[in-house]
Amino acid sequence: MLEKLHWFGQSSILIDAGTTRIYIDPVSLRKEDKAGIILVTHDHADHYSLADINRLATDDTTVISPFAIRRAKGKHMLLPPGKSVTLNGVAIEAVPAYNVRKTQYHPKASGYVGYVVTAGGTRIYHAGDTERIPEMKEFACDIALLPLGQTFTMNSVDEAVQAALDVKAKIAIPIHFGLYEGSPKDAERFVAELTRKGVKSLILEKE
């Protein structure tokens, strides 16, 4: 499934599931495409772009988010934490995403989410904007996409490493670095630390 994952910077991800193309937090995309499913984790501008959603969406696209989206093409579905849905053979579970310490940025009460997407038998966890939270020990995934933080999300690279272990990731991939928080060197450290712990980790090439 790794060859089906595409990273466009920050937290923008494409999962090419074969039967459908799933975009998560599409922002500032540089190429044209059409999505079958669009997932939005929360309403901050580096994750939620109505312009990019409408570039990707058709009348048949399902746009899923934990908050109401106005003026978006396609069909909109609200999916708060703890809820799930299956579309086109793809299972989508919304899981909590929030700050424990830096609560002014992503308070738990806001109901922001990450997603566990199961496609082709592979469980892919996109954490959204979050610190390491207790709920991460309640589910498992094959591939984890985790923010590196220090400013708005995780409090350290080590915390992101521990989050990968919490969700029992077989492969861990850093995201949400190089713009407002985190650096390429942090991503390299994340990979090195997890490799030392026996967990495969890699950095996706930005497209």
N, C-alpha and C positions, 0 to 999 in steps of 0.2 A: 504493500500500500504506500510505501514511502515515495515511489515515483508518481503517485497520484496526488501528492501534497505540493502545493505551490504557495510561497510566501511573498507578499508584496510590500513588506515593511510593517512596522508597528505590530498590530494584531490581525492584519488582513490576511486571510487564508482561503485558498480554494481547495476543496476536496473533490477530485474528479472520480465520482463513484460509478462511472460507466452508465448506469441508468439515469443518473441526474448529476448536475454540477451544483455543488453546495458551496456558497460563499459565506464566510463568517467575518463580520465587521469590515465590509469593503469600504475603503476610504482611499481617495487619490489614486484610483486605478489608471494605468496608462494605456490599456488596450481594451478593445471592444470585445464583449462576450455576452452570453445570455445564461441566466441562472435558472435552475429548476427550483432551488430553495435558497433563501437568504436568511441567515441567522444574525441577529444583533444582540450583543451582550448587555449594553446599556447606552444611555443617551449622551455621553460625552463626545465632543466633536471629533476626536481621533479614533472613534469607534463607530459612530453613527453619522452617515452622510446620506441625506435624502437624494442628493444629486447622483451619487454613485449607485444607490439602490435603483433609481429610476432608469439609469443607463443599462443596468443588468436585467431588470424585470420585464417580463411579458405578462399578458393577461393570465397565463397559466402558472406564473411563479407564485410560490407561497413565501411570504415574508413573516418570519417568526421573531418575536421580541417579548421582553417582560413589561413593556410599556406601550401605550397607544401610539401608532404612527399614522400621521395624517398625510394625505395627498401622495401616497405611494402607489405605484402601479401594482398589479397583481392582487393576490388575496392575502389579507393580513390575519395572523393568528397570535393571540396572547398566550404566552407560555411562562408562567411564574415558576420560581424554584420548587422542585419536587414533582412537577408535572412532566408528562412525556407524550409523544405522539409518533406514529409511524406513517411516513409518506413515501410513495414510490419504492417501497422495500427498504427504506432507510429509517432506522429508529433514532429518535432524538429525545434526549432527556435534559431538562434544564436543572442545573445544580447551583447551589448558592455561590455567590462571589461577593466578598466584602472585606473591609479592613477591620482588623482587631485593634490595632494601635492608632493608625492614622484615619480615624473614623470620619474626619471632615471631608474626605475624598470619596469614599465608597461605603456609606453607612449600611449596615445590615437591613435597616428599616426601608431602604430604597428598593429592595427586591431585585437587585442586579443579579445576573446569572453568568455561569459558564455553561458549556454544553458537552454532553457525551454523545457522540454521533457513532452509531454502529452501521457500517456499510461493508458489504462483502465479507462479513464475519470478523471485521476488525473494529475494535472500540477505540475511538479517538477522542481524547479529552482536550477541549479548548477552555482554558481556565478563565478567560475574561480578565478583568482587573480585580485582583484579590491578593490578600496576604495568605499565608499558610493558615488554614482554618480547620477546625475539628472534623467538619463534614468530609474532608478529603480522605479520611480513613474509612469511610462508609461505602466506597465504591472502588472499582479497579478498572484499569484500562490497558490497552496495548501500547498506545502512543499518547504521550502527554505533551501538550504545547503550553509552556509556562512563562509568565512574565518575570523578568529579572529584577525589576524594582529598585529599591533603595529610596525612592522619592514618593511615589504614589501607590505602589503595589507591594511586592515583597520587601522586607526590611533589610535583606542581605542576599547575596548569591547563595550562601549556605542555607538560608531559609527556602529558597527555590529548589535546591537540591533535596532538602528534606521533604518538600511537597511531592517531588517526583517519587520518592520512596513511599510516602503515604498512600499514593494512588496505585502503587505496585506497577509502575510503568515498565514495560519491556524496552521501550525506546523513549527518550526524553529530548525535547527540542525547545530551545529558548526562543521566545518572541518578546515583543514590547521592549526593545532596547535600541539605542542609537538615535532616539529622537528627543524625548523629554526626560528619560531616565535610562540608566544602564548604558554599557558601552560594548563594543566588540570584544574587548579584553575580558569583560565580565562573562560574555557568552563563552569564550574560550575556557575560562575558569570553571564555569558550570559543566561544560563537557568533560573537562579533565577530572573534576571531582567525582562525577557520576561514573566515569570509566574506571576510576580507582575502586569504586564500590561495586563494580561488576555489572553496572547498568549501561547498556548501549546509549550513547548520546551523540548528537550531531547538530551542526548549524546548517539550516537550509540556505541555499543561495537566493538572495533577493532578486525578484524578477521585476 
